[in-house]
Amino acid sequence: MIIETRAYARAGLLGNPSDGFFGKTLSISVRNFGTSVSLYESPELHIEPEPQDGSTFRSIFHLRDSVSMLGYNGGIPLIKAGIKKFGDYCEEQGIRLPNRNFTVRYRSSIPRQVGMSGSSAILVALFRALMQFYKVEIPIEILPCLVLSSESEELGIAAGLQDRVIQSYEGCVYMNFDQELLRQRGYGEYERIDPVLLPKLYVAYNTQLSKVSGKVHSDVRARFDRGDADVVQTMGQIAGLAEEARTALQEGRPDDLHALMNQNFDLRCTIYKVSDTNKQLINAARACGASAKFAGSGGTIIGTYRDDDMLNRLFVELKKYNARVIRPYIV
């Protein structure tokens, strides 16, 4: 029997990047793009490579472009790290795994290196497949922690819990990463929000942007750890926007998210260096009358729009900046 599991792209609505700094966020899963994992029993444990995992290239230019868009390692290290963490978790919990091996492969339609969390989607789908194969139940609030530790502890990737939480829970989720909660139990408070309450949303991603994820937070992380007043205060303000958005949605005021999302990005710019390419995309969207902020760490933006006319203007104007606009499919 072949086990098939999926995990989807995600977009941060409000509060990011405060999730890595004991803040609060509101996020959605974007089912327009996803990762699938196939797993079936085999004599040996085998990981099937994808094209991006290979070491054969047509030319030096092909290698350069491949590394720019996909990174140096592809998905194989993620799969290895996830399998190891799954085994570690089972051992710590006293779960005895049967002596069964498997072959695993993954496929992904999530655009790479534009902040839609393609890496963590691979891991979430992998953990779901491993749980089915070995008949192991991992509590949903613990799953994001295992995915995060697979990336951070095993591979040294700088990341926060937000992406892994929304990809585990799906839909729309409000998250509170209170420091004391994380210290006591290792995870925050996660509350599902009915997607019906959301305003009209668009997502736009740069089809030509190439950057290596996991490097954007380094300077701010160091400043936060030093107690830099500007960074600590700004992260607190950004986290507060997520809480305001949650209240607005619950009270039937979805239009309030327009100003909150713009404010989120503007605050971010006071402590992060944002590239001209990303700023152009934000400014072009706002010039159409839409709100705009990063959906993650850059390369993809998200915002609210008023009507179909405004959405059509976004299609036309953002295409000038090599960006594709979609309406996120949220369940």
ZADO-1210 file (C-alpha; in nm, 4 decimals, padded with zeros to 6 digits):
<atoms>
<atom x="00.0000" y="00.0000" z="00.0000" code="MET" pos="1"/>
<atom x="00.1274" y="00.3469" z="-00.0921" code="ILE" pos="2"/>
<atom x="00.0743" y="00.6205" z="00.1647" code="ILE" pos="3"/>
<atom x="00.0166" y="00.9676" z="00.0155" code="GLU" pos="4"/>
<atom x="00.0218" y="01.2802" z="00.2326" code="THR" pos="5"/>
<atom x="00.0226" y="01.6529" z="00.1590" code="ARG" pos="6"/>
<atom x="00.1141" y="01.9845" z="00.3169" code="ALA" pos="7"/>
<atom x="00.0529" y="02.3289" z="00.1746" code="TYR" pos="8"/>
<atom x="00.2207" y="02.6643" z="00.1295" code="ALA" pos="9"/>
<atom x="00.1466" y="02.9312" z="00.3856" code="ARG" pos="10"/>
<atom x="00.1235" y="03.3091" z="00.4145" code="ALA" pos="11"/>
<atom x="00.1567" y="03.5239" z="00.7235" code="GLY" pos="12"/>
<atom x="-00.1328" y="03.7695" z="00.7494" code="LEU" pos="13"/>
<atom x="-00.0258" y="03.9683" z="01.0545" code="LEU" pos="14"/>
<atom x="00.2436" y="03.9586" z="01.3166" code="GLY" pos="15"/>
<atom x="00.5307" y="03.8066" z="01.1234" code="ASN" pos="16"/>
<atom x="00.8216" y="03.7949" z="01.1909" code="PRO" pos="17"/>
<atom x="00.7462" y="03.8223" z="01.5630" code="SER" pos="18"/>
<atom x="00.6810" y="03.4468" z="01.5886" code="ASP" pos="19"/>
<atom x="01.0536" y="03.3881" z="01.6312" code="GLY" pos="20"/>
<atom x="01.0656" y="03.6517" z="01.9059" code="PHE" pos="21"/>
<atom x="00.7911" y="03.5335" z="02.1456" code="PHE" pos="22"/>
<atom x="00.5277" y="03.7315" z="01.9552" code="GLY" pos="23"/>
<atom x="00.1874" y="03.6687" z="01.7996" code="LYS" pos="24"/>
<atom x="00.0841" y="03.5935" z="01.4423" code="THR" pos="25"/>
<atom x="-00.2180" y="03.5287" z="01.2250" code="LEU" pos="26"/>
<atom x="-00.1563" y="03.2984" z="00.9277" code="SER" pos="27"/>
<atom x="-00.3322" y="03.1131" z="00.6490" code="ILE" pos="28"/>
<atom x="-00.2531" y="02.7977" z="00.4552" code="SER" pos="29"/>
<atom x="-00.2419" y="02.8508" z="00.0768" code="VAL" pos="30"/>
<atom x="-00.3706" y="02.5359" z="-00.0895" code="ARG" pos="31"/>
<atom x="-00.2904" y="02.6666" z="-00.4377" code="ASN" pos="32"/>
<atom x="00.0556" y="02.5150" z="-00.3840" code="PHE" pos="33"/>
<atom x="00.1554" y="02.2020" z="-00.1991" code="GLY" pos="34"/>
<atom x="00.4029" y="01.9263" z="-00.1328" code="THR" pos="35"/>
<atom x="00.3125" y="01.5580" z="-00.1526" code="SER" pos="36"/>
<atom x="00.5025" y="01.2699" z="00.0026" code="VAL" pos="37"/>
<atom x="00.4652" y="00.9093" z="-00.1127" code="SER" pos="38"/>
<atom x="00.5838" y="00.6310" z="00.1166" code="LEU" pos="39"/>
<atom x="00.5621" y="00.2528" z="00.0800" code="TYR" pos="40"/>
<atom x="00.7235" y="-00.0521" z="00.2395" code="GLU" pos="41"/>
<atom x="01.0494" y="-00.1769" z="00.0872" code="SER" pos="42"/>
<atom x="01.3405" y="-00.4064" z="00.1836" code="PRO" pos="43"/>
<atom x="01.5703" y="-00.1123" z="00.2644" code="GLU" pos="44"/>
<atom x="01.5101" y="00.2461" z="00.3690" code="LEU" pos="45"/>
<atom x="01.5463" y="00.4423" z="00.0462" code="HIS" pos="46"/>
<atom x="01.4983" y="00.8136" z="-00.0300" code="ILE" pos="47"/>
<atom x="01.4238" y="00.8793" z="-00.3957" code="GLU" pos="48"/>
<atom x="01.5906" y="01.1995" z="-00.5191" code="PRO" pos="49"/>
<atom x="01.4091" y="01.4695" z="-00.7119" code="GLU" pos="50"/>
<atom x="01.5727" y="01.6557" z="-01.0058" code="PRO" pos="51"/>
<atom x="01.6839" y="01.9358" z="-00.7704" code="GLN" pos="52"/>
<atom x="01.8671" y="01.6770" z="-00.5606" code="ASP" pos="53"/>
<atom x="02.0891" y="01.5671" z="-00.8492" code="GLY" pos="54"/>
<atom x="02.4518" y="01.6517" z="-00.9251" code="SER" pos="55"/>
<atom x="02.4447" y="01.6481" z="-01.3054" code="THR" pos="56"/>
<atom x="02.3997" y="01.9768" z="-01.4945" code="PHE" pos="57"/>
<atom x="02.3878" y="02.0830" z="-01.8584" code="ARG" pos="58"/>
<atom x="02.6441" y="02.3583" z="-01.8016" code="SER" pos="59"/>
<atom x="02.8034" y="02.5852" z="-01.5456" code="ILE" pos="60"/>
<atom x="02.5166" y="02.8278" z="-01.6055" code="PHE" pos="61"/>
<atom x="02.2591" y="02.5568" z="-01.5373" code="HIS" pos="62"/>
<atom x="02.4361" y="02.4779" z="-01.2076" code="LEU" pos="63"/>
<atom x="02.4448" y="02.8472" z="-01.1150" code="ARG" pos="64"/>
<atom x="02.0743" y="02.8973" z="-01.1835" code="ASP" pos="65"/>
<atom x="01.9804" y="02.5753" z="-01.0063" code="SER" pos="66"/>
<atom x="02.1746" y="02.6693" z="-00.6927" code="VAL" pos="67"/>
<atom x="02.0306" y="03.0221" z="-00.6979" code="SER" pos="68"/>
<atom x="01.6718" y="02.9007" z="-00.7057" code="MET" pos="69"/>
<atom x="01.6878" y="02.5697" z="-00.5181" code="LEU" pos="70"/>
<atom x="01.9850" y="02.6080" z="-00.2826" code="GLY" pos="71"/>
<atom x="02.2746" y="02.3663" z="-00.2561" code="TYR" pos="72"/>
<atom x="02.1062" y="02.0719" z="-00.0923" code="ASN" pos="73"/>
<atom x="01.7569" y="02.0164" z="-00.2340" code="GLY" pos="74"/>
<atom x="01.5137" y="01.8170" z="-00.0229" code="GLY" pos="75"/>
<atom x="01.7197" y="01.5100" z="00.0690" code="ILE" pos="76"/>
<atom x="01.8733" y="01.6648" z="00.3857" code="PRO" pos="77"/>
<atom x="01.5235" y="01.7654" z="00.5006" code="LEU" pos="78"/>
<atom x="01.3946" y="01.4113" z="00.4525" code="ILE" pos="79"/>
<atom x="01.6917" y="01.2643" z="00.6400" code="LYS" pos="80"/>
<atom x="01.6541" y="01.5153" z="00.9243" code="ALA" pos="81"/>
<atom x="01.2810" y="01.4485" z="00.9529" code="GLY" pos="82"/>
<atom x="01.3231" y="01.0709" z="00.9643" code="ILE" pos="83"/>
<atom x="01.5900" y="01.1072" z="01.2329" code="LYS" pos="84"/>
<atom x="01.3722" y="01.3388" z="01.4427" code="LYS" pos="85"/>
<atom x="01.0767" y="01.1037" z="01.4093" code="PHE" pos="86"/>
<atom x="01.2931" y="00.8189" z="01.5366" code="GLY" pos="87"/>
<atom x="01.4270" y="01.0322" z="01.8210" code="ASP" pos="88"/>
<atom x="01.0734" y="01.1312" z="01.9241" code="TYR" pos="89"/>
<atom x="00.9516" y="00.7712" z="01.9277" code="CYS" pos="90"/>
<atom x="01.2489" y="00.6619" z="02.1374" code="GLU" pos="91"/>
<atom x="01.1962" y="00.9463" z="02.3867" code="GLU" pos="92"/>
<atom x="00.8268" y="00.8547" z="02.4160" code="GLN" pos="93"/>
<atom x="00.9015" y="00.4857" z="02.4641" code="GLY" pos="94"/>
<atom x="00.7348" y="00.3962" z="02.1336" code="ILE" pos="95"/>
<atom x="00.8838" y="00.0776" z="01.9907" code="ARG" pos="96"/>
<atom x="00.8837" y="00.0939" z="01.6110" code="LEU" pos="97"/>
<atom x="00.8403" y="-00.2309" z="01.4155" code="PRO" pos="98"/>
<atom x="01.1275" y="-00.3487" z="01.1996" code="ASN" pos="99"/>
<atom x="00.9879" y="-00.2171" z="00.8714" code="ARG" pos="100"/>
<atom x="01.1674" y="-00.0186" z="00.6031" code="ASN" pos="101"/>
<atom x="01.0251" y="00.2106" z="00.3400" code="PHE" pos="102"/>
<atom x="01.0918" y="00.4062" z="00.0244" code="THR" pos="103"/>
<atom x="00.9953" y="00.7726" z="00.0320" code="VAL" pos="104"/>
<atom x="00.9767" y="01.0413" z="-00.2348" code="ARG" pos="105"/>
<atom x="00.8426" y="01.3942" z="-00.2462" code="TYR" pos="106"/>
<atom x="00.6979" y="01.6315" z="-00.5055" code="ARG" pos="107"/>
<atom x="00.6415" y="02.0030" z="-00.4583" code="SER" pos="108"/>
<atom x="00.4640" y="02.2786" z="-00.6489" code="SER" pos="109"/>
<atom x="00.5488" y="02.5430" z="-00.3884" code="ILE" pos="110"/>
<atom x="00.7584" y="02.8226" z="-00.5457" code="PRO" pos="111"/>
<atom x="01.1092" y="02.8074" z="-00.4032" code="ARG" pos="112"/>
<atom x="01.3011" y="03.0849" z="-00.2256" code="GLN" pos="113"/>
<atom x="01.0095" y="03.3291" z="-00.2084" code="VAL" pos="114"/>
<atom x="00.9042" y="03.2762" z="00.1522" code="GLY" pos="115"/>
<atom x="00.6146" y="03.0298" z="00.1124" code="MET" pos="116"/>
<atom x="00.7732" y="02.7666" z="00.3398" code="SER" pos="117"/>
<atom x="00.8393" y="02.4921" z="00.0889" code="GLY" pos="118"/>
<atom x="01.0991" y="02.3294" z="00.3134" code="SER" pos="119"/>
<atom x="00.8755" y="02.2910" z="00.6169" code="SER" pos="120"/>
<atom x="00.5924" y="02.1643" z="00.3928" code="ALA" pos="121"/>
<atom x="00.8150" y="01.8730" z="00.2913" code="ILE" pos="122"/>
<atom x="00.8700" y="01.7903" z="00.6569" code="LEU" pos="123"/>
<atom x="00.5059" y="01.8221" z="00.7625" code="VAL" pos="124"/>
<atom x="00.3989" y="01.5893" z="00.4810" code="ALA" pos="125"/>
<atom x="00.6823" y="01.3503" z="00.5710" code="LEU" pos="126"/>
<atom x="00.5827" y="01.3331" z="00.9390" code="PHE" pos="127"/>
<atom x="00.2225" y="01.2651" z="00.8382" code="ARG" pos="128"/>
<atom x="00.3366" y="00.9776" z="00.6185" code="ALA" pos="129"/>
<atom x="00.5637" y="00.8328" z="00.8888" code="LEU" pos="130"/>
<atom x="00.2820" y="00.8506" z="01.1441" code="MET" pos="131"/>
<atom x="00.0555" y="00.6528" z="00.9111" code="GLN" pos="132"/>
<atom x="00.3227" y="00.3985" z="00.8199" code="PHE" pos="133"/>
<atom x="00.4211" y="00.3234" z="01.1801" code="TYR" pos="134"/>
<atom x="00.0740" y="00.3922" z="01.3280" code="LYS" pos="135"/>
<atom x="00.2118" y="00.6549" z="01.5661" code="VAL" pos="136"/>
<atom x="00.0007" y="00.9475" z="01.6900" code="GLU" pos="137"/>
<atom x="00.1864" y="01.2759" z="01.7416" code="ILE" pos="138"/>
<atom x="-00.0287" y="01.5467" z="01.9065" code="PRO" pos="139"/>
<atom x="-00.0940" y="01.8267" z="01.6585" code="ILE" pos="140"/>
<atom x="00.0516" y="02.0900" z="01.8911" code="GLU" pos="141"/>
<atom x="00.3780" y="01.8905" z="01.9130" code="ILE" pos="142"/>
<atom x="00.4150" y="01.8311" z="01.5376" code="LEU" pos="143"/>
<atom x="00.5299" y="02.1891" z="01.4559" code="PRO" pos="144"/>
<atom x="00.7983" y="02.1626" z="01.7257" code="CYS" pos="145"/>
<atom x="00.9370" y="01.8428" z="01.5700" code="LEU" pos="146"/>
<atom x="00.9363" y="01.9979" z="01.2232" code="VAL" pos="147"/>
<atom x="01.1135" y="02.3094" z="01.3518" code="LEU" pos="148"/>
<atom x="01.3778" y="02.1098" z="01.5380" code="SER" pos="149"/>
<atom x="01.4401" y="01.9005" z="01.2253" code="SER" pos="150"/>
<atom x="01.5354" y="02.2215" z="01.0471" code="GLU" pos="151"/>
<atom x="01.7018" y="02.4208" z="01.3236" code="SER" pos="152"/>
<atom x="01.8801" y="02.1549" z="01.5290" code="GLU" pos="153"/>
<atom x="01.9670" y="01.9107" z="01.2520" code="GLU" pos="154"/>
<atom x="02.0312" y="02.1477" z="00.9596" code="LEU" pos="155"/>
<atom x="02.1018" y="02.4839" z="01.1212" code="GLY" pos="156"/>
<atom x="01.8181" y="02.6616" z="00.9391" code="ILE" pos="157"/>
<atom x="01.7001" y="02.9790" z="01.1137" code="ALA" pos="158"/>
<atom x="01.3217" y="02.9595" z="01.1446" code="ALA" pos="159"/>
<atom x="01.0219" y="03.0144" z="01.3725" code="GLY" pos="160"/>
<atom x="00.7198" y="02.8089" z="01.4728" code="LEU" pos="161"/>
<atom x="00.4591" y="03.0058" z="01.2752" code="GLN" pos="162"/>
<atom x="00.5070" y="02.8299" z="00.9406" code="ASP" pos="163"/>
<atom x="00.5056" y="02.4839" z="01.0936" code="ARG" pos="164"/>
<atom x="00.1958" y="02.5575" z="01.3032" code="VAL" pos="165"/>
<atom x="-00.0184" y="02.6783" z="01.0118" code="ILE" pos="166"/>
<atom x="00.0998" y="02.3911" z="00.7914" code="GLN" pos="167"/>
<atom x="00.0081" y="02.1431" z="01.0649" code="SER" pos="168"/>
<atom x="-00.3306" y="02.2969" z="01.1548" code="TYR" pos="169"/>
<atom x="-00.4173" y="02.4462" z="00.8106" code="GLU" pos="170"/>
<atom x="-00.6952" y="02.6982" z="00.7443" code="GLY" pos="171"/>
<atom x="-00.6486" y="03.0222" z="00.9398" code="CYS" pos="172"/>
<atom x="-00.4820" y="03.0198" z="01.2818" code="VAL" pos="173"/>
<atom x="-00.4043" y="03.2825" z="01.5454" code="TYR" pos="174"/>
<atom x="-00.0880" y="03.2002" z="01.7401" code="MET" pos="175"/>
<atom x="00.0530" y="03.3313" z="02.0655" code="ASN" pos="176"/>
<atom x="00.4171" y="03.2372" z="02.1234" code="PHE" pos="177"/>
<atom x="00.4353" y="03.3609" z="02.4811" code="ASP" pos="178"/>
<atom x="00.7856" y="03.3059" z="02.6193" code="GLN" pos="179"/>
<atom x="00.6673" y="03.1497" z="02.9440" code="GLU" pos="180"/>
<atom x="00.4386" y="02.9081" z="02.7603" code="LEU" pos="181"/>
<atom x="00.7207" y="02.8032" z="02.5283" code="LEU" pos="182"/>
<atom x="00.9524" y="02.7552" z="02.8254" code="ARG" pos="183"/>
<atom x="00.7024" y="02.5456" z="03.0222" code="GLN" pos="184"/>
<atom x="00.5605" y="02.3196" z="02.7516" code="ARG" pos="185"/>
<atom x="00.7483" y="02.3914" z="02.4296" code="GLY" pos="186"/>
<atom x="00.4566" y="02.5307" z="02.2276" code="TYR" pos="187"/>
<atom x="00.2244" y="02.8304" z="02.2305" code="GLY" pos="188"/>
<atom x="-00.1517" y="02.8862" z="02.2163" code="GLU" pos="189"/>
<atom x="-00.3066" y="02.8142" z="01.8773" code="TYR" pos="190"/>
<atom x="-00.6621" y="02.9192" z="01.7925" code="GLU" pos="191"/>
<atom x="-00.8435" y="02.8368" z="01.4703" code="ARG" pos="192"/>
<atom x="-01.0191" y="03.1287" z="01.2994" code="ILE" pos="193"/>
<atom x="-01.3027" y="03.0632" z="01.0518" code="ASP" pos="194"/>
<atom x="-01.1670" y="03.1629" z="00.7062" code="PRO" pos="195"/>
<atom x="-01.5168" y="03.2921" z="00.6201" code="VAL" pos="196"/>
<atom x="-01.4389" y="03.5904" z="00.8446" code="LEU" pos="197"/>
<atom x="-01.1414" y="03.6985" z="00.6311" code="LEU" pos="198"/>
<atom x="-01.1513" y="03.9904" z="00.3865" code="PRO" pos="199"/>
<atom x="-01.0708" y="03.9510" z="00.0148" code="LYS" pos="200"/>
<atom x="-00.7046" y="03.8467" z="-00.0025" code="LEU" pos="201"/>
<atom x="-00.4476" y="03.8250" z="-00.2805" code="TYR" pos="202"/>
<atom x="-00.0990" y="03.6760" z="-00.2803" code="VAL" pos="203"/>
<atom x="00.1728" y="03.7811" z="-00.5255" code="ALA" pos="204"/>
<atom x="00.5116" y="03.6176" z="-00.5619" code="TYR" pos="205"/>
<atom x="00.8145" y="03.7199" z="-00.7617" code="ASN" pos="206"/>
<atom x="00.8765" y="03.4592" z="-01.0320" code="THR" pos="207"/>
<atom x="01.2390" y="03.5645" z="-01.0844" code="GLN" pos="208"/>
<atom x="01.3546" y="03.6260" z="-00.7308" code="LEU" pos="209"/>
<atom x="01.6302" y="03.4018" z="-00.5975" code="SER" pos="210"/>
<atom x="01.7529" y="03.4132" z="-00.2409" code="LYS" pos="211"/>
<atom x="01.8632" y="03.1611" z="00.0160" code="VAL" pos="212"/>
<atom x="01.6068" y="03.1323" z="00.2951" code="SER" pos="213"/>
<atom x="01.7120" y="03.1163" z="00.6585" code="GLY" pos="214"/>
<atom x="01.9571" y="03.4080" z="00.6419" code="LYS" pos="215"/>
<atom x="01.7261" y="03.7043" z="00.6815" code="VAL" pos="216"/>
<atom x="01.6826" y="03.6991" z="01.0589" code="HIS" pos="217"/>
<atom x="02.0487" y="03.6816" z="01.1651" code="SER" pos="218"/>
<atom x="02.1239" y="04.0472" z="01.2506" code="ASP" pos="219"/>
<atom x="01.7864" y="04.1166" z="01.4093" code="VAL" pos="220"/>
<atom x="01.8109" y="03.7952" z="01.6105" code="ARG" pos="221"/>
<atom x="02.1437" y="03.9064" z="01.7579" code="ALA" pos="222"/>
<atom x="02.0086" y="04.2523" z="01.8382" code="ARG" pos="223"/>
<atom x="01.6989" y="04.1056" z="02.0011" code="PHE" pos="224"/>
<atom x="01.9095" y="03.8715" z="02.2141" code="ASP" pos="225"/>
<atom x="02.1192" y="04.1693" z="02.3257" code="ARG" pos="226"/>
<atom x="01.8034" y="04.3459" z="02.4364" code="GLY" pos="227"/>
<atom x="01.8209" y="04.6162" z="02.1687" code="ASP" pos="228"/>
<atom x="01.5334" y="04.8486" z="02.2657" code="ALA" pos="229"/>
<atom x="01.4328" y="04.9321" z="01.9069" code="ASP" pos="230"/>
<atom x="01.4075" y="04.5680" z="01.8039" code="VAL" pos="231"/>
<atom x="01.2295" y="04.4516" z="02.1214" code="VAL" pos="232"/>
<atom x="00.9770" y="04.7370" z="02.1067" code="GLN" pos="233"/>
<atom x="00.9107" y="04.6982" z="01.7332" code="THR" pos="234"/>
<atom x="00.8586" y="04.3223" z="01.7632" code="MET" pos="235"/>
<atom x="00.6091" y="04.3897" z="02.0396" code="GLY" pos="236"/>
<atom x="00.4207" y="04.6347" z="01.8180" code="GLN" pos="237"/>
<atom x="00.4163" y="04.3885" z="01.5263" code="ILE" pos="238"/>
<atom x="00.2833" y="04.1145" z="01.7544" code="ALA" pos="239"/>
<atom x="00.0114" y="04.3516" z="01.8756" code="GLY" pos="240"/>
<atom x="-00.1148" y="04.3918" z="01.5188" code="LEU" pos="241"/>
<atom x="-00.1958" y="04.0195" z="01.5009" code="ALA" pos="242"/>
<atom x="-00.4008" y="04.0464" z="01.8191" code="GLU" pos="243"/>
<atom x="-00.5849" y="04.3500" z="01.6802" code="GLU" pos="244"/>
<atom x="-00.6596" y="04.1594" z="01.3589" code="ALA" pos="245"/>
<atom x="-00.7958" y="03.8602" z="01.5506" code="ARG" pos="246"/>
<atom x="-01.0315" y="04.0877" z="01.7458" code="THR" pos="247"/>
<atom x="-01.1386" y="04.2705" z="01.4296" code="ALA" pos="248"/>
<atom x="-01.2258" y="03.9438" z="01.2547" code="LEU" pos="249"/>
<atom x="-01.4173" y="03.8102" z="01.5523" code="GLN" pos="250"/>
<atom x="-01.6161" y="04.1358" z="01.5721" code="GLU" pos="251"/>
<atom x="-01.6989" y="04.1364" z="01.2013" code="GLY" pos="252"/>
<atom x="-01.4589" y="04.4145" z="01.0972" code="ARG" pos="253"/>
<atom x="-01.2472" y="04.2480" z="00.8259" code="PRO" pos="254"/>
<atom x="-01.1763" y="04.5803" z="00.6527" code="ASP" pos="255"/>
<atom x="-00.9600" y="04.6793" z="00.9505" code="ASP" pos="256"/>
<atom x="-00.6948" y="04.4373" z="00.8234" code="LEU" pos="257"/>
<atom x="-00.6124" y="04.6752" z="00.5350" code="HIS" pos="258"/>
<atom x="-00.4413" y="04.9335" z="00.7562" code="ALA" pos="259"/>
<atom x="-00.3018" y="04.6729" z="00.9967" code="LEU" pos="260"/>
<atom x="-00.1217" y="04.4874" z="00.7161" code="MET" pos="261"/>
<atom x="00.0333" y="04.8073" z="00.5826" code="ASN" pos="262"/>
<atom x="00.1461" y="04.8984" z="00.9322" code="GLN" pos="263"/>
<atom x="00.2999" y="04.5518" z="00.9773" code="ASN" pos="264"/>
<atom x="00.5287" y="04.6020" z="00.6772" code="PHE" pos="265"/>
<atom x="00.6138" y="04.9618" z="00.7664" code="ASP" pos="266"/>
<atom x="00.7218" y="04.8562" z="01.1156" code="LEU" pos="267"/>
<atom x="00.9291" y="04.5733" z="00.9715" code="ARG" pos="268"/>
<atom x="01.1184" y="04.8197" z="00.7538" code="CYS" pos="269"/>
<atom x="01.2379" y="05.0086" z="01.0620" code="THR" pos="270"/>
<atom x="01.4502" y="04.7140" z="01.1785" code="ILE" pos="271"/>
<atom x="01.5097" y="04.5057" z="00.8653" code="TYR" pos="272"/>
<atom x="01.6860" y="04.6024" z="00.5458" code="LYS" pos="273"/>
<atom x="01.4352" y="04.5402" z="00.2664" code="VAL" pos="274"/>
<atom x="01.5579" y="04.5057" z="-00.0911" code="SER" pos="275"/>
<atom x="01.4492" y="04.7476" z="-00.3625" code="ASP" pos="276"/>
<atom x="01.2893" y="04.4581" z="-00.5517" code="THR" pos="277"/>
<atom x="01.0605" y="04.3796" z="-00.2612" code="ASN" pos="278"/>
<atom x="00.9829" y="04.7459" z="-00.1945" code="LYS" pos="279"/>
<atom x="00.8835" y="04.7965" z="-00.5584" code="GLN" pos="280"/>
<atom x="00.6373" y="04.5107" z="-00.5335" code="LEU" pos="281"/>
<atom x="00.4850" y="04.6504" z="-00.2128" code="ILE" pos="282"/>
<atom x="00.4606" y="05.0037" z="-00.3549" code="ASN" pos="283"/>
<atom x="00.3058" y="04.8830" z="-00.6815" code="ALA" pos="284"/>
<atom x="00.0354" y="04.6929" z="-00.4942" code="ALA" pos="285"/>
<atom x="-00.0404" y="04.9865" z="-00.2676" code="ARG" pos="286"/>
<atom x="-00.0601" y="05.2172" z="-00.5695" code="ALA" pos="287"/>
<atom x="-00.3497" y="04.9995" z="-00.6900" code="CYS" pos="288"/>
<atom x="-00.5311" y="05.0706" z="-00.3624" code="GLY" pos="289"/>
<atom x="-00.4557" y="04.7336" z="-00.2046" code="ALA" pos="290"/>
<atom x="-00.2761" y="04.6765" z="00.1228" code="SER" pos="291"/>
<atom x="00.0565" y="04.4933" z="00.1060" code="ALA" pos="292"/>
<atom x="00.3061" y="04.3250" z="00.3367" code="LYS" pos="293"/>
<atom x="00.5448" y="04.0312" z="00.3286" code="PHE" pos="294"/>
<atom x="00.3803" y="03.6904" z="00.3453" code="ALA" pos="295"/>
<atom x="00.7043" y="03.5555" z="00.4881" code="GLY" pos="296"/>
<atom x="01.0633" y="03.6726" z="00.4754" code="SER" pos="297"/>
<atom x="01.0472" y="03.8283" z="00.1289" code="GLY" pos="298"/>
<atom x="00.9684" y="03.7459" z="-00.2312" code="GLY" pos="299"/>
<atom x="00.5968" y="03.6996" z="-00.1679" code="THR" pos="300"/>
<atom x="00.3501" y="03.9649" z="-00.0568" code="ILE" pos="301"/>
<atom x="-00.0056" y="03.9429" z="00.0709" code="ILE" pos="302"/>
<atom x="-00.2757" y="04.2014" z="00.1128" code="GLY" pos="303"/>
<atom x="-00.6417" y="04.2886" z="00.0946" code="THR" pos="304"/>
<atom x="-00.8215" y="04.4204" z="-00.2127" code="TYR" pos="305"/>
<atom x="-01.1614" y="04.5854" z="-00.2508" code="ARG" pos="306"/>
<atom x="-01.3190" y="04.4327" z="-00.5623" code="ASP" pos="307"/>
<atom x="-01.2536" y="04.2540" z="-00.8921" code="ASP" pos="308"/>
<atom x="-01.1484" y="04.5776" z="-01.0651" code="ASP" pos="309"/>
<atom x="-00.8729" y="04.6284" z="-00.8092" code="MET" pos="310"/>
<atom x="-00.7701" y="04.2633" z="-00.8385" code="LEU" pos="311"/>
<atom x="-00.7414" y="04.3004" z="-01.2170" code="ASN" pos="312"/>
<atom x="-00.5225" y="04.6090" z="-01.1702" code="ARG" pos="313"/>
<atom x="-00.3009" y="04.4050" z="-00.9381" code="LEU" pos="314"/>
<atom x="-00.2672" y="04.1341" z="-01.2064" code="PHE" pos="315"/>
<atom x="-00.1561" y="04.3924" z="-01.4626" code="VAL" pos="316"/>
<atom x="00.0659" y="04.6145" z="-01.2496" code="GLU" pos="317"/>
<atom x="00.2498" y="04.3462" z="-01.0522" code="LEU" pos="318"/>
<atom x="00.3259" y="04.1526" z="-01.3692" code="LYS" pos="319"/>
<atom x="00.5505" y="04.4469" z="-01.4618" code="LYS" pos="320"/>
<atom x="00.7636" y="04.3473" z="-01.1632" code="TYR" pos="321"/>
<atom x="00.7770" y="03.9770" z="-01.2565" code="ASN" pos="322"/>
<atom x="00.5117" y="03.8897" z="-00.9994" code="ALA" pos="323"/>
<atom x="00.2253" y="03.6444" z="-01.0365" code="ARG" pos="324"/>
<atom x="-00.0947" y="03.7274" z="-00.8474" code="VAL" pos="325"/>
<atom x="-00.3281" y="03.4599" z="-00.7100" code="ILE" pos="326"/>
<atom x="-00.6278" y="03.4467" z="-00.4807" code="ARG" pos="327"/>
<atom x="-00.5314" y="03.2104" z="-00.1978" code="PRO" pos="328"/>
<atom x="-00.7467" y="02.9005" z="-00.1645" code="TYR" pos="329"/>
<atom x="-00.8084" y="02.8521" z="00.2081" code="ILE" pos="330"/>
<atom x="-01.0004" y="02.5650" z="00.3658" code="VAL" pos="331"/>
</atoms>
